[in-house]
Amino acid sequence: MAAAVQSPPGIPSRPVETYVQVPETKHSGELDWADLVTLDLSQFDQPGGKQKLANQLKDAVHHVGFFYITNFGLSQAEVDEQFAIGRDIFALPMEEKMQHRAAMEKGHYSGYRWLGMSEIVPGLKDNVEMYNLFKFNGKLERSHPDVINDNRPTIEKFQKHIAQDTVQKLLTLISIVLELPEDYLSQGHKWDDVSDCHLRYMIYRARTKEENERAGGLYSKGHSDFGSLTLLFRQPVAALQVRMPEGEWKWVKPYPGSITVNIADVLQFWTNGYLKSSIHRVSVPPEDQASQDRLGLLYFLRPSEDLELDTVDSPLLRRLGLKDDSAAGQGKGIKAVDWVRARVKGNMDKPEAKDSRGDGKAVVGGLRAKYYD
């Protein structure tokens, strides 16, 4: 990969024009919202706070895999600054964005994922663009457009807070749920690790009513995420839906001041299915927002590349019969990096290639990924 162009030490970021979030939908009362747990992270360091939060979290991570967090240590202005950077990235000419194209065909998400990469139904391309920024820890550097290079100090500070504070608190709580040492999961998710952790700027381009109908009313079909956790910063264009344990789809409400968090594949493998890698999709927004481009800001937590996906030795999992020394877990011998690389490559497939047997698409080493309408 090409070397990154960095701002000189001590030089502040170039300011970006203020980003103003669009209004929430007027149809909120008509939507079937999911009832999800909210964790107030300001309680984390209070006496008994970690155990209290873990108790709140236990049912959510086992049954749904989706929850909210609040008071995560970033102001709305800091979050909106990242939305502004994303807006400016996607406003660049296509030729400039393509100079920083992600090597998707090699399983690498770092860089620009271009609009219309996949055909979602015959004759209709997808409507999504992404720019994935891997951790600025010096391990996986590459070229970036000037809007990123000029704002690198701000982006790095934002990344570091999520990686070294927010997700570490969540990993501690999940470790407590699994009755493991508090730092157990944190050991495989350090800032300095070589991993595919990344900040993602993402935009769904608004489509015509006819295009939305051809796409089955969806921007993205139901799927699970590849890594350990996904953090979605509040985005007021309603579109995200979660598949509940009974199989019905419910809308995920964009609460002010919150981050929506979901469990992803790696944690499901490590717990032999106890933690649920949530199935979610992106719907066409309600009528009053359907003409809005939907700009998103996310953080994807990935484990250190060399970690295997075998079931962890958790007292809870042993009691439930999910950890057995006489039988290897389904992820035994499979490294996290191999799973992630294979899932990224698979995202370039046409829809008809995704699920030939009806029980999910083969990915690597017998592990499969399912897709839902």
N, C-alpha and C positions, 0 to 999 in steps of 0.2 A: 504494500500500500504506500501511497505517496506520503511524505512527511507533512505533518500539520504545520500551518503558519500560526504562530502564537503571538499574542500581545506581549510586548516587552514587560519585564517585571516592574511593578509600580505604576504602570499606565492603566488608568481606569477604563472600564468598558465604555464603548460608544453608546450614548443614550438612544433608546428607541422611542418612537411615538407611543403615547399611552394607549393601552388596549382597553376597550370598553365591552364588557360582556353583553350579549343580546338579552332581551327580556325572556322570561320563562313563558311557556305556552299558556294560552288562555283556556285550554282544554284539560287542565290538570285534574279537575274534578271528574272527568270522564274516563281517566286512565286507571287501570288496575295496577296499583303500585305494590311492589313487594314489601313485606314487613321484615326489615332487616335490623340486626343489632347495631348499635352505635357505641363505640369505645371512645371515651374521653381520655386522651393520653396525658392530660395534665394530672391525672390520678396516679400515673405510673410510679413516681418517686415518693408518694405518700405512704405512711405506714399501712401495710397490708394491701396497698394499691395494686401491685402486680398480681397477687392471687385473686383479688376481686375482679380485675379485668380478665384474667384467664378463665374464671368461672363464667363470666358473661360470654366469652368467646367460644367456649367448648361446643355448645350445641350448633352454633353457626358454622364452624369449620368442619363439623362432622356431617351435617345434613344438607347444607346449601352451598357453603364455600364462598359466600359473599357477605360483607359487612362494611360499615362505615367507620372512619376515625375522624375525630375532631381534635383541636388544640395540639397540632402536630409540629408547632414551632416555626411555621412560615406565615408571613402576613399575606393578605390578599394582594397587596401591591407587588410583593415578590413573585407570587404566582402569576399575576397578570403580566408582569414583565416577561416571563417565559412565554406566555401566550402571544405577546407582541413579537418576540423573536420568531416564533413559529409562523405567525402571519407574514412577516417579512421574508422568511425563507420561501414560502409557497407563492409569493408574489414575484419571485425571480423568473426570468425567462427560462423556458424548458431547456434550452441549450446549456445554460449555466448550471442548472440543477443536475443535468445528466453528466457533467464533468465530474460529479462526486457520486456517481451511481454505486449502489450496493452490489456486491458480487453474489446475488441471490442464488445463482446457479451453482455456486460453491458452498452454499449454506451459510453465507455471511450476511447479516442484516445491517452492518455498519454503513451508514451513508444514506443516499436517496433511493427510495423505492418509488418507482415512477407510476404515474397515472395510467390506467388501462393496461397494466401488466398481464392480467388474466381475463379470460373470457368467462363470464359468469353464466350466461345462457347463450346459445348460438346467436352470433351477431351483436352481442352487447358486452362491452368491456366493463370492468369494475370502475368505480368512481372515487377511488381512494389514493391519496399520496401520503408518504411518510418520510420523515428524516430522522434516522436513528443515530443518537450520539452516545457512543460507548464511553465508559468512565474516563475522565481526563487524568488517569494515573500513570501515563507514560508507557503503558504496556501494549496498547492496540491503537496507536496513532494512525491517522490518515488525513487526506486533504479535506478541506471544508470551504464553503463559500465565505466571503468576507463578513457577512452578517454574523456568522458564528465566531470566526476568528476575532472580530472586533469586540465581541461580547463574551469572550472565553472566561475572564475572571468571574463574571456574574453567573454564568452557566456552571462553572466548576464549583462555586460556593453552593449553589442550589443542589447539584448532584451530591456533593459531600454531605449536606444535611440529611438528605433522604437516605443515603447509603450508610452513614455512620451514626445516625440518630433514629430516624423514623422506623426504618425496616429492622434495625437492631432491637428496638422495643417490641416489635411484632414477633420477631423470631424468639425473643425471650418468652413471651406469653405462650407461643405455640409449644415451646420446649416444656414449659410448666404443664400445659394440657397433657403432653405425652409423658409426664413424670420423669423427665430427663433433667440433667443439670441445666441451669438457666442459660449457660453460654453454649450449649451443645450445637444448636443449629447455626449460631453466629460464627462458629469456627470455619464453616464452609462458605461464608459470605462476607469476606473482608474487603475493604476498599482496595487494598493492594493486590488482591488475587487477580489472576488472569481468568476472566469470565466474560460472558456476553451481556452483563448488566448494562442497561442503557436507558437514557432519557429519550422519549419519542415525541416528536411533534407530528401531528396527524391531521389530515383534513379529508372529510367526505364532501365531494362536490355535489351540489344540488342537481337533481335530474328532472326531466320532464315527467308529467303524470304518466304518460304512455310508457316511458322507460321504467318507471317504478313498478308499473303493473307487470311488465315483462319480467322484471326481476323478482316477482312474487312478493312485493312490498318490503323487500329487505335490502339493506346495504351490505350486510355480511351475514352469512348463514351461521347457525349455531356451531360452536366450537369450544375447545378448551385452550388455555394458554400453555406455552412450552416449559416455562421455568419454575420458580418457586412461588413468587408472589407477583401480582400486578397491582399497581396503584394508579387510579384514574382521578386526576384532579377535576373538581367540579366544573361541568360544562353544561350550560342551561338549555341547549337544544336537546329536547327529550328524544331518545332513540335507543338507549341501551336496555336490553331485556335479559332476564335470567330465567333459566329453566328450573322450576321448583321440583322438590323431591317427588311430587305426584305427577310430574310431567307437563304441567301447564306453564305457559310463559307469562311473566309479570314484568312490568316496567320498573326500572331502577330510578328512583327520584333523585334529581340533582340538588341535594340540600346545600344551601349556602355554608361556606366555611368547612366543608367536608372533603375527604378523599374517599372514594369507593375502592375497596380492596377485595381482590379475589384470590383464592387458593389456586395454584396451577399444578401442572402434571408432576413435577419433581417431588413435591410434598406428598402427592397421592402415591407415587411409587415408594417413597421412603416409609410410608405408613401402611402399605399393602391395602390401600383403599379407605383407611379410616378417615383421613383428611380428604375432602371431596374437591377434586379439580373442577371448578364450577363450569357448567355449560352456559354460554351466553351468546347473544347475537345483537346485531345492530339493525333496527327497524327504520323504515322511512319515518321521519318525524311527523307529528300532528300537522294538520292542514295549515295552521298559521305559522309554522316554522319550516314547512317543506321546501320553501324557496331559499332557505338560508344554507350557506356552506357551513359544515359542522367542524369547527376547529377543536382539536383535542390535545391534551398534554398528559402523558403517561410516564410511569417509571416501571421497567421490567426488571425484576430481581432474578438473576441467574446464579446457580452455584458455581464454585470453582471448577474449572474444566475437568480435572482429573478425578473428581468424586464419582463413585459408583452409585447406581440407583437401587441397590439392594435394601430390603427392609431394615430399619434401624432397630437397635436392641432396646426397646421401650418397655418398661414394666406394664404399662397400660396395654400395649399391643400383645404382650405375652398372655396377660389375663384373658384377653378377648380371643385368643387363639390365632392372632394375625402374625405372630412371630414364632416360628418353629425351627429349631436347630436342625431338624431332620429333613427340611425341605428348603431349598433356595427360593428367595423371592423372585418375582418376575423380572426384576431389574438387575439381578446378579450378573456381574461381569460387564455391564453396559455403562460406559462413562457418560456423564451429563453432557459433555461436549458433542458426543456422537448423536445423542437424542435430539439436541437442539439443532445441529447442522442438518439432520435428516428432516426435521419438521419444517425448517426454512425452505429447503429444496422442494419439499412436497407442496408448499404453498404456490409454487409456480405451475402445478398441474391444472389441467382442465377439470371442471366439476365431475365429469363422467369417469375420470381416472381415480377419484378420491376414495371410493368405497365399492370395490368390485364384489365383495362377499356379503355385504349387508351388516357386518359386525365391526366395521371400521377398516381404515386403510392400514396395511402393514407399513411400519415405519423403520424399525431397526431391531434386530435380535428378538423377534417375536412380539415386541410391543406394538400396539396399534393405537390409532387415533380415530375417534368417531366424529362425524359431522351430522348436524341436524338442520332441518328446515325451520 
